[in-house]
Amino acid sequence: MLRAIAALAVVFFHIPLFRNGDWGVDIFFVISGFIMAMVTAQSGGHFFTKRVIRVVPLYWLGTLGVFAVALLLPSLLDNTTADVSGLLKSLFFIPYQKGEFVQPLLYLGWTLNFEMFFYALFAISMTISHRHRLLICSSLLLALVLAGHLVTFDALLAKFYTQQILAEFVLGMGCYAVYARTAVWRAYGPRNGARVILILIGLAALLYMPFSAHLTESLGRGLAWGLPAAVIFLAVVHGLSGVHLPGWVVLIGDASYSLYLFHPYVLKVFNKVFHVFDAPGALAYLMTPVSIILCCIVAIGIYRLVELPMTHWLRAIFIDRRKLPNRPQILPAGGGES
């Protein structure tokens, strides 16, 4: 549900009428820190391979698609050009300046530059010590944030990877540390009073987000939006513990990656056809929910027809070869189970 909220907030941000909802990225980063800590609690096997399979293929397809459009139909795009150097940097998560922003060809991929950097640091931390991976990774990330606060870097990479937003992964890992210690409490189910209080706290923090953009300039993004995102996460996850969510909410959450990556292009095509967002007015506001629903439908289609089958296929090839149909099992010398 939180992934659905985060993705829909970013969709809302890209509707010209509003330009509010970029804080959804901060919820995503907190969730990411939590998930990386949780999925490696017992074992870190194939960690980086799993992350690459989860993130890279769909992003590469989208990036190559945007490059093809820029090459063949450049009038459909605003500032994106078919630049081979930019394509290679985009594909391999190397931040570069594009106009006034640091963003790849698939422009929301700027967040994936942070994600892949976090995965690399997390993998290194596990190599050093699986038991202390959260402490090591958090220390590395906070050291980078501190360096960015104390030093003014000229180099783009140094400036990019010392931003305060990196601390949100630390907050997510901290959320897991809390979550791991409330397992018994969650197993018995929170009392109704506690559940209501937690949900209200989460809602209050969520309602704060759209009205706090001005604080990001004075406090920085990690404090202004990262901390409330962590409060939202902890409050909602514990408050709704054991509650079955509506299927459509879960489906949008499952399709949130596809929704996040591709919704700007759906909105752009939608507006080029109907021109409803060219100027504010009653029609623009009436068509806003229609455009959001369309983004969700397209994202669910991409998720079910492309993302999910591709992910399962790649995991079968690179992680669990035994799941491939009609594939002979190769046993080690001397027999026994592989």
Buried (B, 14 or more C-beta within 10 A) or exposed (E): BBBBBBBBBBBBBBBEBEEBBBBBBBBBBBBBBBBBBBBBEEEBEBBBBBBBBBBBBBBBBBBBBBBEBBEEEEEBBEEBEBBEEBBEBBBEBBBBEBEEEBBBBBBBBBBBBBBBBBBEBBBBBBEEEBEEBBEBBBEBBEEBBEEBEEEEEEEEBBBBBBBBBBBBBBBBBBBBEBBEEBEEEEEEEBEEEEBEBBBEBBBEBBEBBBEEBEBBEEBBBBBBBBBBBBBBBBBBBBBBBEEEEEEEEBBBBBBBBBBBBBBBBBBBEBBEEBEBBEEEEEEBEEBBEEBBEBBBEBBBEBBBEBBBEBBEBBBBEEEEEEEEEEEEEEEEEEEEEE
